[in-house]
Amino acid sequence: MSLLVVGLSHRSAPVSVLERAALAPEARGKLLQDAVGAEPTSEAAVLSTCNRIELYADVDKFHAGVAELSGLLARHSGVGLEELTPYLYVHYEDRAVHHLFSVACGLDSMVVGEGQILGQIKDALAVAQDQHTAGRLLNDLFQQALRVGKRAHSETGIDRAGQSLVTFGLEQLAGGRPVAEWVRGRRALVIGAGSMSSLAATVLARAGATELVIANRTLERARRLAAGLHGGGLTARAVPAQEMLAELPHADVAVSCTGATGLVLTADDLTGAVAARAGSRDEPIALLDLAMPRDIDAAAHRLEGVRLVDIESLAEASADAPMAADVDKVRGIVADEVAAFGAAQRAATITPTVVALRAMAADVVAAEMARLDGRLPGLDDKHRAEITQTVRRVVDKLLHAPTVRVKQLAGEPGGAGYADALRELFDLDPQTVAAVSNPEQERQ
C-alpha cells in the first residue's frame, strides 16, 4: 500500500475556486466514508482549512487512486471535475510525506510560519479517527507531522517569519501601523465562536481593544469565549447572531469567520451599518473576513465607508511577505524527518515477516522436542527442559544476526524486497504473515 495526497490550495487555485470547493464540516465525514469505500483506498483523512483542501489516502494503485480521489473531491465540493482538475496537485510516497510535514511547519501556509495549522492537522486526524478511516499509516503520518511541526517551532525562529492569519489580516487593515497601536481603544465585533474566531478575539483583546462583542448562533458558546477574555479595561460580552447587525454600526473593526455556506454580511447590510453610524464615526468600518467560503460580500470592496480585507486580499499581500532565514533550517528539519519516517515505515513492513519466521522456528523446536519424547520416553523433566532450552538458544542465535540485519536493510531505500526474500527463502505462508500483520495494525 502507498501514500497518496490529492488537493488544492491557495498556491494552486484562485480564491474563487477554493471558496466554491470549501467543505462543510458535515461533508468531511461523508467524503472519508466514500473514500475508504472505494476499491483502491484502505485509509483516508481530509485536511480542510480556509486555504487548502487535501485528501490523504493509503492506496494500492497510483493511477486508480488519483482518479478516485480527484472524483471524490469534485463530487463532495460541488465543483465539476473538469473545472477542478487544472488546480489539483498530486503527491505520492515520500513526496506526500514531505508535503504534509512542510504544511505542519507552516512552510506552505499563506503566512509562512503560522502555527494554527498544527491545530487543524490535529483536528483532521481526530475526524479520521472518529470515522474509523485512519489506520496505521495515516495515524503514524499525522502524529509525526504534529511532532515535526512542534519541533520546527521550538528549534528554529520560524515564528519570527510568520504569524497567524488574524494578525496578518489586522496588519493589512492597520496600513503599516503596529497592530497594538491601531487596535488600542477601538470597539471590536467578532462574528463566530470557532477556533479562528476565538483566536481573533484573543488577539484583539491583547492588542488593547476596549470593547469586544462576540456574536454567534449558539449564545452559550459566545458567552464562554467572552468570559475567557482578559485585557486592561476590556469589556467583553456575547450576543446572539441575530443582534449582529445592531452591533455592527458601533464597531470600529469586525472579524468574521463562521462555517456558514452563504453570506453573513451582505452589501445591503453594510450599507445600512454605514448609514447608521453617519455623523458618529468618521473612519470606515474595518472588516476582516477569514471564512472560506466568504462571510462578507465581496462587493464591500467598492462601498464607501467600509474597508475589507479577505482571504483573496491576504493571498495577494502574502506573495511579497519576507521570509526569515530560519525557513532554511525548517526545510532541513523536514528533509531529515521525511527520511526518518520513510525508513521507519519500510522497516515496519518487514516486522510481520520476521515475527512469522520466529514463530515457524518455535514450531520446529516444539515438533522436534515432541519427536524426541517419542524416541526417549524415559527422559525426565529436568533433562527435557535443559535440551529444550539448548535447542531454543541455538535457533535464536542463528536467527538473531540475519533478522536484525534484514530490519536495518529494509529501512533503506529499495529495502521493500527483503520481506519478499525472507518469505521465499524460508517458504513462509503469506496468510501466516498476514495474520501476524493485522493485529499489529489494530494495535497501532
C-alpha positions in Angstrom: 0.0 0.0 0.0 1.2 3.6 -0.7 0.6 7.1 0.5 -1.2 9.5 -1.9 -2.4 13.0 -1.5 -4.6 14.9 -3.9 -5.6 18.5 -3.1 -5.7 22.2 -4.0 -4.6 25.3 -2.0 -4.0 29.0 -2.3 -0.8 28.1 -4.2 -2.6 26.1 -6.9 -6.0 27.6 -7.3 -7.6 31.1 -7.3 -9.6 32.0 -4.2 -12.8 31.9 -6.2 -12.3 28.2 -6.8 -11.2 27.5 -3.3 -14.2 29.3 -2.0 -16.6 27.1 -4.1 -14.7 23.9 -3.2 -14.8 24.5 0.6 -16.1 21.5 2.5 -18.7 22.0 5.2 -17.8 20.1 8.5 -20.6 17.6 8.0 -19.4 16.8 4.4 -16.0 15.7 5.6 -17.2 12.6 7.3 -19.2 11.5 4.2 -16.1 12.2 2.0 -14.0 10.0 4.2 -16.5 7.1 4.2 -16.8 7.3 0.4 -13.0 7.3 0.1 -12.4 4.1 2.1 -15.3 2.5 0.4 -13.5 3.0 -3.0 -11.6 0.0 -4.3 -8.0 1.4 -4.3 -8.2 3.0 -0.9 -7.9 1.5 2.6 -7.3 4.6 4.7 -8.3 8.3 4.3 -8.0 11.6 6.0 -9.0 15.1 4.9 -7.3 18.3 5.8 -9.7 21.2 5.1 -8.8 24.8 6.1 -9.5 28.3 4.9 -6.9 28.0 2.1 -6.5 24.2 1.4 -8.5 21.1 0.8 -6.4 17.9 0.7 -7.4 14.2 0.7 -4.8 11.8 2.0 -5.1 8.1 1.4 -3.4 4.7 1.5 -3.9 3.2 -1.9 -2.8 0.1 -3.7 -2.9 1.6 -7.3 -1.5 5.0 -8.1 -3.4 6.0 -11.2 -6.7 4.5 -10.0 -6.1 6.3 -6.7 -5.6 9.7 -8.3 -8.7 9.2 -10.4 -10.8 8.1 -7.5 -9.6 10.8 -5.0 -10.0 13.6 -7.7 -13.5 12.4 -8.4 -14.4 12.4 -4.7 -13.1 15.9 -4.2 -15.1 17.1 -7.1 -18.3 15.3 -6.1 -18.2 16.5 -2.5 -17.1 20.0 -3.2 -19.7 20.6 -5.8 -17.1 21.9 -8.3 -17.1 19.9 -11.6 -14.1 17.6 -12.1 -13.2 19.2 -15.4 -13.1 22.6 -13.8 -11.3 21.4 -10.7 -8.6 19.2 -12.3 -6.3 22.0 -13.5 -5.9 23.2 -9.9 -5.3 19.9 -8.3 -1.8 18.7 -7.2 -0.7 15.2 -6.5 2.0 13.9 -4.2 3.0 10.3 -3.8 5.0 8.3 -1.3 7.9 10.4 0.1 6.7 13.5 -1.7 3.4 13.2 0.1 5.1 12.9 3.4 7.3 15.9 2.6 4.3 17.9 1.7 2.4 17.2 4.9 5.5 17.8 7.1 6.0 21.2 5.2 2.4 22.1 5.8 2.7 21.3 9.5 5.7 23.5 9.8 3.9 26.4 8.2 6.1 26.4 5.1 3.1 26.0 2.8 0.9 28.5 4.6 -0.4 31.8 3.2 1.6 33.4 6.0 4.9 31.4 6.3 5.5 30.0 9.8 2.0 30.4 11.2 1.3 27.9 13.9 -2.5 27.5 13.6 -2.1 24.8 11.0 -1.0 22.4 13.7 -4.4 22.5 15.4 -6.1 22.0 12.0 -3.9 18.9 11.3 -4.8 17.6 14.8 -8.5 18.1 14.0 -8.1 16.3 10.7 -6.7 13.3 12.4 -9.4 13.3 15.1 -12.1 13.4 12.5 -10.5 10.4 10.6 -10.2 8.5 13.9 -13.8 9.2 14.7 -14.8 8.0 11.3 -12.5 4.9 11.7 -10.8 5.8 8.4 -7.3 6.3 9.8 -5.3 3.1 10.1 -1.6 2.5 11.0 -0.2 4.6 8.1 -2.2 7.7 8.5 -2.1 7.6 12.3 1.6 7.4 12.1 1.9 10.1 9.4 -0.3 12.7 11.1 1.0 12.2 14.6 4.6 12.5 13.2 3.6 15.6 11.3 2.4 17.2 14.5 5.7 16.3 16.2 7.7 17.7 13.2 5.7 21.0 13.3 6.3 21.4 17.0 10.0 20.7 16.6 10.3 23.3 13.9 8.7 25.9 16.1 10.8 25.0 19.1 14.2 24.6 17.4 14.1 27.5 15.0 12.9 31.1 14.7 10.2 30.2 12.2 7.7 32.1 14.4 9.6 35.3 13.5 8.9 34.6 9.8 5.2 34.5 10.1 2.1 35.0 12.3 -1.5 33.9 12.3 -3.8 34.9 9.6 -5.6 37.0 12.1 -2.6 39.1 12.9 -1.6 39.3 9.3 -5.1 40.4 8.4 -5.1 43.1 11.1 -1.7 44.3 9.9 -3.2 44.9 6.4 -6.1 46.8 7.9 -3.7 48.9 10.1 -2.0 50.1 6.9 1.5 49.7 8.2 0.9 50.8 11.8 1.7 48.3 14.6 -1.4 46.3 15.3 -1.4 47.0 19.0 -1.3 50.8 18.3 -4.0 50.6 15.7 -6.4 48.4 17.8 -5.9 50.1 21.1 -9.0 51.9 22.3 -11.2 50.5 19.5 -14.5 48.7 19.7 -14.4 45.2 18.0 -17.1 42.8 16.8 -16.2 39.1 16.3 -18.7 37.1 14.3 -18.5 33.4 15.2 -17.0 31.5 18.1 -15.0 28.7 16.5 -11.2 28.3 16.6 -10.3 31.1 14.2 -12.9 33.5 15.8 -11.5 32.6 19.3 -8.0 33.4 18.1 -9.2 36.7 16.6 -10.9 37.7 19.9 -7.8 36.8 21.9 -5.5 38.9 19.5 -7.9 41.9 19.7 -8.1 41.7 23.5 -4.3 41.5 23.9 -3.9 44.4 21.4 -5.9 46.7 23.6 -9.5 46.8 22.3 -11.7 48.4 24.9 -14.9 46.7 23.9 -15.3 43.3 22.3 -18.7 41.8 21.3 -18.9 38.1 20.3 -21.9 37.3 18.0 -22.7 33.7 17.5 -25.6 31.4 16.6 -25.0 29.5 19.8 -25.1 32.1 22.5 -23.7 29.9 25.2 -20.6 29.3 23.2 -20.1 33.0 22.6 -20.6 33.6 26.4 -17.8 31.1 27.2 -15.5 32.8 24.8 -16.3 36.3 26.2 -15.8 35.1 29.7 -12.3 33.9 28.9 -11.1 37.2 27.5 -8.9 39.5 29.6 -7.2 42.8 29.0 -6.7 46.2 30.6 -10.1 48.0 30.6 -11.6 45.4 28.3 -15.4 44.9 28.3 -16.4 41.6 26.6 -19.9 40.4 26.1 -21.9 37.9 24.0 -24.9 38.5 21.8 -27.0 36.1 19.6 -26.2 36.1 15.9 -29.5 37.9 15.1 -28.2 41.0 17.0 -25.1 41.2 14.9 -26.4 43.9 12.6 -27.4 46.1 15.5 -23.9 45.9 16.9 -22.1 46.5 13.6 -22.6 50.3 13.4 -20.9 50.7 16.8 -17.8 48.6 15.8 -14.5 50.1 14.6 -13.3 46.7 13.4 -15.2 43.4 12.8 -13.7 40.0 12.2 -15.9 37.2 10.7 -15.1 33.5 10.4 -18.1 31.2 10.6 -19.0 27.9 9.0 -21.9 29.5 7.1 -22.4 28.4 3.5 -23.9 31.7 2.5 -23.1 35.4 3.1 -23.2 36.5 6.7 -23.0 40.2 5.8 -24.4 41.4 2.5 -23.7 44.6 0.7 -27.1 45.9 1.9 -26.3 45.1 5.5 -23.0 47.0 5.2 -24.7 50.0 3.5 -27.2 50.1 6.4 -24.5 49.9 9.0 -22.6 52.8 7.3 -25.7 54.9 7.2 -26.5 54.1 10.9 -23.1 55.4 12.0 -23.1 58.6 9.9 -22.0 61.5 12.0 -20.9 59.4 14.9 -17.7 57.9 13.4 -15.5 59.3 10.7 -13.4 56.2 10.0 -14.6 53.4 7.7 -15.7 50.1 9.3 -12.6 47.8 9.1 -13.7 44.3 8.1 -11.6 41.2 8.2 -13.2 38.1 6.6 -11.3 34.9 7.3 -14.0 32.5 6.2 -14.0 30.1 3.3 -16.4 30.4 1.6 -16.5 34.1 2.4 -18.8 35.5 5.1 -18.8 39.1 3.8 -20.0 40.2 0.3 -17.0 40.9 -1.9 -19.0 44.0 -3.1 -17.9 45.6 0.1 -14.6 46.4 -1.6 -16.5 49.0 -3.6 -18.6 50.5 -0.8 -17.9 53.9 0.7 -17.4 53.8 4.5 -16.1 50.2 4.5 -12.6 48.7 4.3 -12.5 45.0 3.7 -9.6 42.6 3.9 -10.5 39.0 2.9 -8.7 35.8 2.0 -8.2 37.0 -1.5 -6.6 40.2 -0.3 -4.4 38.3 2.1 -3.2 35.9 -0.7 -2.1 38.9 -2.8 -0.4 40.6 0.2 1.4 37.4 1.4 3.0 36.9 -2.0 5.5 39.6 -1.2 5.9 38.8 2.5 9.5 38.5 3.7 10.8 35.1 4.8 13.1 34.6 7.7 16.5 32.9 7.4 15.2 30.2 9.8 13.0 28.9 7.0 16.1 27.1 5.6 16.6 25.4 8.9 13.0 24.3 8.9 13.4 22.9 5.4 16.4 20.9 6.7 14.3 19.5 9.6 11.6 18.5 7.2 14.1 16.7 4.9 15.6 14.8 7.8 12.2 13.8 9.2 10.9 12.6 5.9 13.9 10.3 5.5 13.5 9.0 9.1 9.8 8.4 8.6 10.3 6.6 5.3 13.0 4.4 6.9 10.7 3.6 9.9 7.8 2.7 7.6 9.9 0.5 5.4 11.4 -1.3 8.4 7.9 -1.8 9.8 6.8 -3.7 6.7 9.3 -6.5 7.4 8.3 -6.9 11.1 5.4 -9.3 10.4 7.6 -11.5 8.3 10.3 -11.6 11.0 7.6 -12.5 13.6 6.2 -15.2 11.4 9.8 -16.6 10.8 10.4 -16.8 14.6 7.0 -18.4 15.1 7.9 -21.0 12.5 11.2 -21.7 14.2 9.4 -22.1 17.5 7.1 -24.6 15.9 10.1 -26.5 14.5 11.6 -26.7 18.0 8.3 -27.9 19.5 7.9 -30.6 16.8 11.5 -31.8 17.3 11.0 -32.0 21.1 7.8 -34.0 20.6 9.8 -36.4 18.3 12.5 -36.7 20.9 9.9 -37.6 23.5 8.8 -40.5 21.3 12.3 -41.7 20.9 13.3 -41.3 24.6 10.1 -41.9 26.6 12.0 -42.2 29.8 13.5 -38.7 29.6 12.9 -36.9 32.9 11.5 -33.3 33.1 14.8 -31.8 34.2 16.8 -33.1 31.2 14.0 -32.5 28.8 13.8 -28.8 29.9 17.6 -28.4 29.5 17.6 -29.9 26.0 14.6 -27.7 25.0 16.4 -24.6 26.3 19.6 -25.6 24.4 17.8 -26.0 21.1 15.9 -22.7 21.5 19.2 -20.9 22.2 20.8 -22.4 19.1 17.8 -21.3 16.9 17.7 -17.8 18.5 21.5 -17.3 17.8 21.2 -18.5 14.3 18.2 -16.1 13.6 19.4 -13.1 15.6 22.0 -11.7 13.2 20.1 -12.1 9.9 16.8 -10.8 11.4 18.5 -7.7 12.9 20.3 -7.1 9.7 17.3 -7.5 7.5 15.4 -4.9 9.6 18.2 -2.5 9.0 18.3 -3.2 5.3 14.6 -2.9 5.0 14.8 0.7 6.3 17.0 1.8 3.5 15.6 3.0 0.1 14.7 0.0 -2.0 14.5 -2.2 1.1 10.9 -3.4 0.5 12.1 -6.5 -1.3 13.8 -8.0 1.8 10.5 -9.2 3.2 9.7 -11.0 0.0 13.2 -12.6 0.0 12.6 -13.8 3.6 9.3 -15.3 2.7 10.8 -17.0 -0.3 13.9 -18.4 1.4 12.0 -19.8 4.4 8.9 -20.8 2.4 6.7 -18.7 4.8 2.9 -18.9 4.2 1.7 -15.4 3.1 -1.5 -16.0 5.1 0.5 -16.6 8.2 2.4 -13.3 7.7 -0.9 -11.5 7.1 -2.3 -13.0 10.3 0.6 -11.5 12.2 0.3 -8.2 10.4 -3.4 -7.5 11.1 -3.3 -7.5 14.9 -0.2 -5.2 14.6 -2.2 -2.7 12.6 -5.1 -2.8 15.1 -2.6 -2.2 18.0 -1.1 0.8 16.2 
